[in-house]
């Protein structure tokens, strides 16, 4: 705290702290916003990092700085303000912004996409809302554009990669949530490499205090079951966007149902376009909840679990948003 107060004695450092208090910033971001000289900004950041006031993280080729801890952020309340920054970063999270973000992402304009996310972070939008309303909605819209031939596969992959990097950027900005005893294992069935949507679910669980074990894409069934055995989760989750991969989904689901019946109870959650289209079939085959989108998953699953009297400690109690 003494080091922090000393740093606040210099106007230039107060300005830098006000900026990164609003959202993570690179040296270039700070130079552009303040007009300071790049060497001065770098020196200030290096000194404050050495004192444990700020931290750095690398995203792609860029290094971003943020406050080192939630305690630092709380200590700065009322001591610095980012009014000048907020004036430059005002932005409304709506359908028009989603379309703008999607156009920039499919055109490969990562700087514009980054600016949109930073403005949202700087104007105090909740991280979980950015995930739902920007990232989730954008992926849905980009998927629709690809299905109707408005963009090609390369553009879809380019946009998805940009979204994934910005998810990491936004998550880095979030304060550590209060953790719970709830855990989940998530993974894509064999042959399924479309893992971004499931990673968004994993991050949302983390933001809600869960311990999330994200196995990634193309997970062998025995590896999935091994992770269940090791972590003993309250929920196992998988997704599938493409109908041609449903045979592997059925194999994974059968293995999960069998293991659950022979060992301990856990909720089975599924999502992805191919499963949503066959929702009734999978709900009757052992899946307990089918998430149609992030908002549905948050309100229909996470909130139900949070308010459940026994946190699904017995047989699965959530079936698509309703307690049995």
N, C-alpha and C positions, 0 to 999 in steps of 0.2 A: 504494500500500500504506500509506503514511503517513496519507493521508486516511482510508482504511478503518479503521485502528487508532484514529484520533481519534474517528471516529463510534461505534465499539464502546465507547468510554468512557462513553457515555450509555445507561443501561438501556432507555429507551424506544426508542432506535434499534436496540439489540440485539434487542429484541422484534420490531420491524418487520422487520428483516432475517431473523430466524428464520422468520417467517411467510411472507415472499415467497421465501425459500430453498426452502420446501416446495412452493410453487406460486404462480403469479401471483395477485395480490390487488388489488381496488379499494380506494379509501379507505374505503368503507362496510364492506367485508369486514374490514379491519383494525380499524376502530372497534368493530364488533360483537364481534370476537374478543378485543380487549384492554380495552375500556372507556375508551380514551383519547378526548380531545376531538377532534372532526373538524379544527378549525383546526391543532391541534398535529401531527396525523398528516400533513396536507397540507404544512405547513412542513418537517417532517422529510424527507418524500419529495422536495420541491423542492430542498432543500439537497443530499441524496444524489444526486439526478439531476444537479445542476450539477457535482458532483465526479466523475461518471462511475461511481458505484457501482450505481445502479439505472437502469432505463430504463422508458419507458411506451409502451403501445400501445393504440389505440382499437378496441374491438370493439362494433359497434353504437353506442349512446350512452354506453357506459361506458368508462372508462380503467382499464387494469390495469397494475400495476407488477411487475417481475421484476428479477432481478439482471442487471447490464449485460453480463456476459460470463462465459464458462466459467472464466476465470482468477479472477474475483471469487468464483465458487462454490467453486472449489478452495481459495482462500485462507481461506474461512469454515469449511472442514471442521475440526471440533473447537473452533472459536471461538464458535460459537453453536449452539444446538440448538432443535428445535421439538417437544420432548416434550409440552408443554402443548397444542400445536396438534394433534399426532398423536392425542392422547387424544380430541380432539373430532372427528377426521376418520376414525377407524377405519371401514373398510368392506370388504366382501368382494365381489369381482367374480364373480358367479354368475348363474344363470338368473333367480333372483328379482329381482336388481338390474336385469337387463335389462328385465324386465316392468315394474318400477317406473318405470324411465327412459322406456319406451315410453308408459306411461299418462300420465306427466307431459308428455311431448312432444306427444302427440296432443291433450291438453287445453290446450296452450299455456302450461304452467307452466315457463317458461324458467328462472326462479330455482331451482326444485327440480332441474332438469336440470343447471344450472351447479354447484349444490352437490354433486351426485353426482360430476361430473367433478373438481371441486376436491378432494374427499375422496380420490379415487383418486390424483390427482397428489400429494397431501400424504402419502400412505402408501406412496410410492415404487413404485407400479405403473409398469411400463415403458410408454412412450407407444405403442409398437407393439402391445402387448397391449390397451391401451385401444381402439385402432383396431379390432383384430380382435374382441375379446370384448364390447365395449360398442357402439361405433358400427356395426360390420358386422352383428353379431347383431341389433341394434335395427332396422336398416333392413330386414333380412330378415323380422323379426317384424311390423313395421309394414306391409310389403308383403303379408304373408299376411292380416293383419287387413283390409286394403283389398280383397283378392281375395274374401274370404268375406262382405264387406258389413258387417263390424263397425265400420268407420270409413268416412267419405266422403272424396272427393278433397281437400276443403279441409283436413281434419284431416291427411291424408297429406302435403300440401304444407307445412302448418304445422310438422309434426314434422321434415320433411326440412330446412327452413330452420333450425330450432333445431340440428339435428345439424351442419349445415354451419358455423354460427357457432362451435359448441363444438370442432369440428375445428381451426379457426384458433386458438382459445384454447389447446388442448392442444399444437399444433405450436409455438406461440410459447414454450411452457414447455420444449421439448426442447433439449438441448445440440446444437450443430452436429456432425453425424457426420463421420467421416473420409471424405473424398470419394474416389471411384474414377474411372477413365477411362470407366466405363459411362454411356451416355446412352440415353434413351427418348423417343419422341414419342407422345403420347396425344391422342385426340380422338374425339368422337362423330360418326357418319356424318350426312350431310344429313338434316334432318327429325327427328333425335333430340335432344330437349332434356333427357333424363334423364342428367345428367352427374355426379351426386354420387358414385355408386359408382366411376366412373373417377377422380374426383378423389381418392378415398380410396386407390386404387391408386397414383396419382401421389405422394401424400404418403408412402405406405409406401416407395416407391422412394427418395424423398429421405431418409427416415429410415435407409435402408440405404446411403446414400452415393452414389446415382445422381444424375446430372444429368437432371432430369425436365422436359420441355417439354410442359406441359398446355395443349392448344389449346381445351378447353372443349366446349360443345354445338354441334350443327348446323354442323359444319365442312365446307365445300365440298371435294370430292375433290381439285381442283387445288391448293387451299391445303394440304391434308394432304401431298400429294406434294412441294410446295414446301418444307415444313418438313423432310421427310425429306432432301431434296437439301441443304438448308442445314446441318442439324445432324449428318447422317451417323450416325444412332443405331445401337446394337446391337439395339434392339427397337422395333417399331411396335405400338401397342396401341389397341384400340377395343372398344366394348361396345354391346349392343342388348338392351333388356328386352322389347320389344314385337314380336310376329311380323309385324305389318303393315309394319314398317320394314325387313324383311329384304331387299327388292329393292335398297335403297340400300346395305345392308351388302355384298351381293354385288358391286355396282359398285365399292365401295371396295376390297374384297378383291382383285378382279381387277386393279385399278390398282396395288395394292401388290405383287402377285405379278409383274406385268409389269415394274414399275420395278426390283424386286429382281433379276430375271433379266437385265436389261440393264445394270445398274450395279454394285451391291455387295451382299453378303449381309447380311441382318438377320433377326432372328426376328420372326414375326408372332404376336401374342398377342391373344386375344379373350375376352370374357366377357359376362355379362348373361343373363337368364332365357331369352330366345328362342334364343340361340346354344347355351347349355348343353343345352337340349332337343334340339338337332340337332348335338350334339357330333361324332359320327362323320362326318357330312356335311362339317362345316367342317374337320376334321382331314384329310380326303381332298381338300379343295379349296384347300389352301395355308396354312391356319392351323397353327402349330407347337405351340401350347399353348392350351388352354381352361381359364381359371381359374374354378373353381366357387364359390369364396368367397375372402375375404382370407387365411384360414389356408392354404388349398390353394395360392393364388398365392405366398404367402411360402415355404412348404416345398417346393412342387413346381417353382417357377420361380426365385425370387430365390436360394435356397440352392443350387440346382443350378448356376446361373450363377456364383455366388461360388466354388464349389469346382471348377468346370471348369478343366481344365489350360490351355486357350487362350482362356477367356472368350468363347466363341462367335465367334472371329475368322474362322472359316471358314463354310461353309454351316450353317444352323441345326441345332443339335445337341440341342435339347431338344424332345421331342414329348410333351406332356402329362405331364411329370414324369419322363421316361426319356430317357437319352441314346441317340441312334441308334447 
